[in-house]
C-alpha cells in the first residue's frame, strides 16, 4: 500500500496554502474544509458577541477589532472566514453560515453568527500592503487613503480618490450612468485618467453643460486640492449607511496592518482617528477589523502615553491566535486517514513503539521532541513527525527575519498547510513505513529564497555530477540551510541531524549517523558548512570565502598546548592547603610548557603522552603528579580552528571591510569565544576522569564532577607521596595560640599531645645539630621541616618549639637574651620576621643539689617555701621575690633623698646585688649565681633587716627628733634656749646604726620640745613689745611733721626708745677661743650699740 491510499481525501487536491484575503476563488472549499477547533470557536464567540452589540436597535462605539498571531497561525484565514460569514453569500446553493451548522456546537454562538449573516452588509476585505502599492499618498494619510480607495472600489468608483470624487459628484447629479455610456469601457479609461483627461473632459462637458475648458479646470482643481479627513470619510460612510437602511453595516477587514505600520506612530494614530470617527458617527454600524503579527500592545509601544490609551480604547475587542492546535487543523483537513488506515497505523505503532521512539529521539539540548504522544497521535500525524509542524514555521519566520527570503516568502506566500501538502504530494507513491524527512521542506521555500543561496545549491549539484559530493550531501545541506537560524531550539549536532534525516520506520539510526558523518566531513572540507563545537552550520558565499581564508591560516602546533595551558590556568588553582592546614603552592605544566611562575613545592603536569612514557618520567620527578589528558581528533580540530580564527581576526585589525564582511568576522569572533568555552569544558571533562601517575605508579583517584575536587584528591595523594611524615601533625598548630601555651600552668599541659611524633622529630633534630655544633635558629628549623619528608607549616614548627621551651627541653635566645615562657616571649614568636633572630639550644638539666641550695637560700632571704616544681617555675618564683624586694628597696631609696636616715649604704648594697640577679635570664646561670653569692647575700640581708625594721617601726620617732632639733636651732638663733637634751639627740641622730638608741629619743625629744616652746613664747613677747615701740615712734614723727606743716615752732621730738633685736646686733658667726676673742666680739657689739644710741637717743634691746 502506498501513502496516497491512507488519506480520506485526495492529498493532491488544490488547496490554497496561503489564504489570500482578496482571492474570491475556492470559497466553497474554504468554508467546507475550515476546521473549527476549540480555540477557533472561542475566538469566533469573542468576535460575534462583540459584533452583535451593534445589530438591530443596539448601538456601540466599540467597533474596533484587533486580530493578532504570528506567521502561519491562520489569522488571514480566520479573517477571510469571518468575512464570508458576515457577507453570507450563497455558495454552491448554500448560505455561508450554513456551512458551520455541523462545525459549531454552541447554539448561542451559532445564533450570533446567523444573526450577523442575515444583516445587510458591505464586507470589504483587503490586504493593506497590496492595496497601498497602487496609491501614491503621504505617509500621514496613507491608511485613510487606502481605506477610502477600497470603499470607492466597493461602490463601483475608481481606485483613484479624486476620480472617485468626480464620479460621486456625477452620481449625486443623476448624470453618472449617462456619462459612463459615452465610453466604450469607462473602467479602462478612468484607470489612466491623466492620459485620457481631454477626452473625459469633453464627455463631462457634454453631460454637465459646461465647456471642455471648464471641465479641465474642474479636473485639475480636484486633482490638486482633493483631501479627505477621518471626519469627512466617516460622515460619508454614515450617509451611505443611512441610504442603504439604518441597520445596514459596512465592515472593513484589513489584513497585515501591524506589518504595514511598523514603527510609524503617525500611521497608527491615523488608524485610531479613523476608527474613532466611524465609531462616533455610525454607532456600531461600521466596523474595522485589523490583523497583525503583533498584539496591539506591542504595536503601540512607540507612541506617547496619552495616545497609547486612546488607541487601545478604540480596539476594545482583541483576539490572539496561537499555534496551539495548528497540527490539529493539518491532521483533520489534510492528513485525515480512512478508517482502515487509522486502524492499521495504530496497530503498527503499538507493535513498534519502542523501535519508533528510539529512532525518533533527539539528543540533549533544544526544545523539540520528535516522538509521538500516542498510537492515535501517530495515526493522525503519519507520515509526518510532530516536531515538523512547529519547526517549519520557525524556519519560515527565521528566513524572513534574517533576510534570506525573497518578497514571495516575506509577503506571507508560504504557510504550514501549503508546506505539508507540497511535501505530501512528493511522497504519495512511497510505500507504507516511509517518513517525510525534514530536508523535503526545502522545496517549499526554494522558490522564495534569495538567488545567492540557490546558486550555492546549483554549485553543489555540479560537485555531485563531478563526483566531489554525493546526493545525500545536498540533502543534509538543505536541512542545515533551513535550520541556520534555529540553533538554540534545534541544535544541529550529529544526533539531531540523524533524526531529522530519517526516511523510514525501518531505518537504522547508527547507519544514518555514519553516513551523515561522511557527508558532513565532505561538506566541511569544501567550506560549505562549518563545525562549531558539536553543531554544524550552513555558510553563505561570503562566509565561505572568509572560512577559506581562516583555514589557510598556518598555526604552530605548540600553540595548541599553549591554549590548553590557558585553560588549565583558568581551571586549576595554584594554591593548595593540605588536610592538616599546611599551605602549598603548585607549579602547572602542559607537556613541557610551564604555565605559572615561581618556585613551588608541588607540580601538576598535564600531558598527552602515553602512560609508559609518563611512568618513566614520573620516576625522576617525585614532586610531580602527571595527569594524562589525551586529545581526540575532534578536540584537536576545534583547538586548531579556534587558533586559526584568532589569527585571522588579528590579521584583519585595521583593515576596512564592508559592513556585511565585518558582521561575519564579528560572528566568527563570537564562534571563537564559544569554541573556547567548549574546549575549556571538554578539557575539564578529560581532567575529571584522567589517569593519574605519581612516582611512577598509576594512582586510583575517583572521577569527580568538579575539577577543583579532583585536583584536591590528586594533590592529597601527591603530598602523601612526597611528604611521608606530614601526618606527624595530627592537629594543625598556630602561632596565635603560643601565648596561651606559654602562660599556661605546666600542670595543665597534656602529658601526650596529638603531635607527639612531630615534637620528638624537632627535638631530635635540635639535639643532633647541637651534637654536631651546628647553630640552630627557628628559621632553619622552619626551612628544614617545611621540606620533604615533613611538610610542616611554619606555624606548626613555631608552636612546637614553644612547646619544647615550655616543657624545658630547649632554650630560646633572642638578641642575646634567653627567653622565658611568658607573654613577652610569645609576642616575639608571633612574628615570623623574628625567626632568624631566635637561637635554639638544648636545655642543660640543673643538678638537684643546686636546686636544693636555691630553695634553702630563697627561704632564708625571702621567707618563702614555695618556688615551684620545675626549673622554670622556680626561676619565675625567684624573679618574682626579687622584684618584690626591689620594689620595697626603691621606695626606701627615695626616702633618703629627703632625710639622712641611717643604713643607706646597706640598702644600696642589697639593691645592687638583687639587680645583678634580675638581669640574668638563663635559669641555670641565675641559680648558679644565686648560690655562688649566698654568703654575700646572707651578710647583706642580715644588715638589711634592721634597716627594714627601722623604716617600719622607728622612722617616725627619728623624724620627730630631727624636727625638734631643727626648731631648736631656729629659736635659739634669736634667744637663748637652755636645753641639755639637744646634744644627746644630735649624737643619736648622727649614729650610723642608731637602732638600739632610738627608744631614748622619745623622752629627750619631749624635753627639748618644751624648752623650744618656752623660748618661742619669749620671742613672741619681745616681738609684741617691739611693735608697740615702733608704733609710738611713728606716731610722734607724724605729729612733728604736721606741726611743721602748720608753721608752728618745731617741738622737740618725743624721746621714744628704738627697739633693736639682739639678732640684728650679732649678724655674723664668732669663733671664741680666747679672752682676746671675747674682747674683740664685745668691742664690735659696743660700737653698734653706741651708733644706735647716737642715732636714736634711746635704744631698747629686745
NUKERO-689508 format. One record per residue (C-alpha): x, y, z. Coordinates in steps of 0.25 Angstrom, whole numbers, plus 5000, padded with zeros to 4 digits. Layout:
BEGIN
XYZ...
END
This chain:
BEGIN
500050005000500550144997500450265005499350334996498450214999498450255014497750395013496250415014496350525003497150534991498450594996498750654983497450734982497650884981497750954994498151104996499351085004499351235008497951295009497951425001496951515007496551574993496451434986495051404982495351264977495151134985494151194995493351074996494550984999495051085009493651085016493550935015494950905020495151005030495450945044494751005056495650965067495250995082496251115081495551165068494251145074494651235086495151345076493851335068493051355080493851475085493651545071492251515069491851545083492451685081491851705067490451675072490551795081490351875068489251795062487751835061487451945071488751925079489752025077491252035081492452115078493452005082493451955067495051935066495551785066497051755066497351615062498851565064499651445062501051405058501351365044500651235040499651245051498451255042498051395045497851435030496951305028496151345041495951485035495451435022494551335028493951445037493751525024493051405018492151395030491751535030491551545015490751415016490651405001490151274995491251174991490851054983489451074987489751085002489851205010491251235016490751225031490051095028491451025025491651045040490450975045491250845047492550915052491950985064491250925076491051055083489551095080489751235085491051255076490351195064489151295066490051415067490751375054489451355047488851485052490151555047490051485034488551525032488851675034489051755021490551785020491651825011492851745014494151805009495351705011496751745007498251735009498651885012500051865007499551804994498551924992499452034996500451994986499552054975499452194982500452304983500052374996500752435008501152345020500252425029498952395022499352265015498352175023497252265022497552285007497552135005496252105013495552215004496152154992495552014995494252074999494152144986494452014979493351944987492352054982492852034968493652164967495152184963496252144972496852284969496252364980496052494973495452424961494452354970494052484976493752534962492952404959492152424973491852564968491252524955490452414963489852514972489452604960488852474953489852484942490752374945490052264936489952364925491352394926491852254926491052224914491852314906493052224907493252084901494052044914493952144925494752054935495952054926495852194922495852244937497052154941497852244932497152374935498352474933498652414919497152424915496752554922496452634910495452524904494852514918494652664919493952674906492952564911492852624924492552764918491452704909490752634921490852754931490652864921492052934923493152964913494352864912495252964917494352984930494352834931495852824930495952934941495052854950495852734948497152804951496652864963496052734969497452664966498252784973497252814984496552684988496752645002496052545011496052545027495552445037494352535040493952555025494152405022493352355034492252455030492252395016492152255021491052295031490252365019490452235011489952145022488652235024488352225009488452075010487552055022487852095037488351955041489251935029490651905032492051945026493151855031494651885027495451755029496951805028498051695027499451715032499251855038500351835048501451795038500951915029501052015041502351965046502952075055502252185049501452245061500752345052500152235043499552175056498952305061498352325047497752185048497252215062496552345057495852275046495352165056494952275066494152355056493452235050493052195064492452325068491752345055491252205052491052155066491452015062490952005048492352025042493451925047494951925046495551785048497151785047498051675046499551675051500651585054500851675067499851695078499351835078500051865092501351835084501051925072500652045081501952035089502652155081501552255083501252355094500652305107499352385105499152335091499452195096498252185104497352255093497852145082497652035092496252085095495852085080496151945079495351885090495251745084496551675084496751535078498151465079498351335070499351235074499951105069499351025080498550945070499150965057499550825056498050785059497650865047498650795038498250665043496750685041496850765028498050705021498550575027497150515031497250365029496250265025495650175036496450055031497750135030497550185044497350045050498649995042499450115047499050095061499449955061500749985055501050085066500649985077501549885071502749965068502650075079504050055085504650045072504050175067504350245080505850205079505850245064505250385067505850435080506650565079507950585086508150675098507850825096506750895088505350905091504750805081504250665084504150565072503350455078501850435077500950455089500150325086499750225075498550315071499550435070500450345061499250305052498750455051500150515048500750405040501650415031502050535038502750555051502050645062503250745063503250775048501950855049502550965058504050955053503650985039502851105044504151145051504951135038503951225031504051325041505551325042505751325027504851455027505551515039506951485034506651545021506951415013505651405007505151484995503851564994502951444992503251385005503351515012501951555008501451425014501251345002501651215009500851145020500951025028499750965021500350985008501750935012501150805018500350775005501450804996502350705003501250605004501050614989502450574987502350454995501050404990501650274983502450234995502150105002501550105016502650115026503250235019503450365027503650515022505050555025505250705028506050735016504850715008504250845013505450915005504550904993503450984999504451105001505351094989504451184980504451294991505951294996507051394990507751354978509051354985508651224993508051164980509451174973510051104985509250984983509450994968510950984971510650864980509950794969511150814960512050764970511150634971511250624956512750624956512850524968513350624978512050614986510950514988509450534986509250515001510150635004509150724997508050675006508750705019509250835013507750875011507450835025508550925030508151035022506751035027507251025042508251135041507451225050506951115059508251075067507651095080506351025078506950915069508450895071508950835058509850735064510050595058509050525067507950625063508250635049508150485048506750485054506350605044506850515033506050385036505250345024504650215028504250145041505150035038506450125037507650095046507950225053509450175054509550155039508950295037509950355047511150285040510650335026510350475031511750485038512350455024511450555017511750665028513250645026513150655011512350785012513350835023514550815014513950895003513551005013512050995010511850975025512551005038512650915050512550995063512750905075511750795073510850875063510950895048510551025041510251055027511151165021510751275012511651315000512351425008512451335020513051225011514151325006514451365020514551225025515451185014516351305018516351255032516651105028517851165021518451215034519651135038519851115053520951065061520650925067521250975080520151085081519150965083519750935096519951085100518451095098518150975107519151045117518251165118517051065120517851005131518251135137516751175138516251035143517350995153517651085166519151085169518951105184518650975192518450945206518650805211517750745221518550775233518550925229519950925222519851025210520650995198520851055184520750975171521450985158520650955146521150895133520450865120521450765114522750835116522250975116522251035130520951115131521151195144522351255150523051245163523751125171522751035177522650915186521850825177521550815162520350765153520850725139519750715129520250625117519750555105520850455105520650305106520550245120521850165119522650295115521950375126522350265137523750275133523850425134523050415147524150335154525050455152524050555157523550515170522950645174522050645161520750575159520550545144519150565138518950485125518050565116517950505102517350595092516350545082516350575067515150665069515750735080517050765073516250815061515450905070516650965076517350985062516051045057516051145069517451175067517251205052516051295055516851365065518051385056517151425045516451535053517751595057518151595042516851685040517151785050517251925043516651875030515351945026514351845021512951855016511851845027511451705023512851655024513051725037511851655042512251525038513651545045512951585057512151455057513451375055513951445067512751405075512851265070514351265074513951305088512851195088513951095084514851135095513751115105513450975099514950945099515050985113513850905117514350785109515750785115515150795129514350665126515650605122516350655135515150595143515450455138516850465134517950355138518850405149520250355151521150395163522550345166522450245154521150185159519750195154518850245165517450215167516750345169515250355167514550425156513950555161512950655155513750775160515150795154515550865167515050745175515950645167517150745167517050735183516950585182518150575173519050675181518650605194519250475189520450555183520650615197520650475204521650425194522650545195522450575210522350445216522450505231521450605229520450525237521250545249520450675250519150625255518550755260518950875252519650985260519651135260520551245265519351315270519251205281520651215286520351325296519351235303520251115303521451195309520551255320519851125323520251065337521150945334520150845341519150875331520050835319519550705313520550595316520350535302519950635291519350605277520650645271521650565279522350505267522550645261523050695275524050575276524550595262524850745264525450725278526350615272526750705261527150815271527950715279528650655267529050795262529550835275530450705276531050745263531250885268530350945257529651075261528051055261527051165258525551165258525751205243526651085240525650985247524551045239525251035226525650885228524350845233523550905222524350825213524150675210523950585216523250665227522450775220522150845233521650995233522451105240521251115249521450965253522950985255522851115263521751055273522550925275523851005278523051085288522450955294523850895295524251025302523051015312523450875315524850915318525550835307526150955299526451095302526151215293527151325292526651455285527651575283528651505293527551495304526951365308525451365306524551315317523151245315522451375316521451465309522651555304523351435298522051395291522051535285523351505279523051375274521751425268522551505257523151415247524151525243524851495257525051345253526551375248526851445261526351335271527451235274527051105280527951025289527750895296527350915310528450875321527850805333528150865346528650785358527750755369528750795379528750935373527250935373527250905388528251015391527451115383526151075391526951085404527551225401526151275396525551225409526551305417526551425409525151445405524451365415523751275404523651125404522851115390523751125378523051025368523350885364524150915351525350995348524651105340523551115351524651125362525351235353524051305351523751305366525151345370525051465360523651505366524251505380525451595375524451685368523651705381524951735389525451835379524051905379524251925394525651965393525352065382524352135392525452135403526452195394525452305390525352345405526852365406526752475396525952565407526552515420527852465425527352335430528252225435528652105427528652165413529952085409529351955414528051985405528952015393529751895395528551805395527951875383529251855375529251705378527851685374527851765362529051685357528251555359527051615352527851635339528151485338527151425328527651285327527151195338528351115341529251245341528251305351528351185360529851175359530051325362529051325373529751205380531151265378530751395385530051335396531051375407531051515402529551515401529351465415530251575421529551685413528151635417528651625431529051765431527751805423526751745433527051855444526851965433525551905429525151905444525552045445524652095433523552005438523552045453524552155457524552255445523452335451524252355465525452395457524752495449524152555461525452575468526052635455524952735454525052775469526552795467526252885455525252965463526252985474527353035464526353135459525853195472527253195478527753275467526953395473526853355488527653275498526953145500527453065511527452905508528352805512527652695503527952755490529352705489528952565493527952565482528952605472529852495476528752385474528352445460529752445455530052305458530152205446529352095454528552175464527452065464527752025479527752165484526552215476525652185488526352285496525952395486524552405491524752465505525952545500525052605489523952635499524852715508525452795496524152825490523752885504525052975504524753015490523353055493523753145505524753215496523753235485522753295495523853395500524153435486522753465483522653545495523853635491523353645477522053705482522753805491523653845479522353865470521853955481523054045482523154055467521654105467521954215477523154265469522354265457521254345463522254445469522954465456521554495449521254595460522554665457522354675442520954725444521354835453522454875443521354875432520554975440521655065442521755045457523055055464523754915463523654845476524654745481524354605477523854525488524854425493524454285489525354175490525754095477525553945478526753875474526753725472527953645478528053575465528253695458529353735467530153605464530053585449531153485448531853365454532853385464533953275468534353295482535653225486536253325496535953445505536453535494535453475484534353515494534853655496534853675481533453625479532953715491533653825485532953815471531653805479531953925487532154005475530853965468530054005481530754135482530454165468528954125470528954215483529554335475528454325464527254295473527554355487527054235493527154085490526353975495526953835492525953725491
END
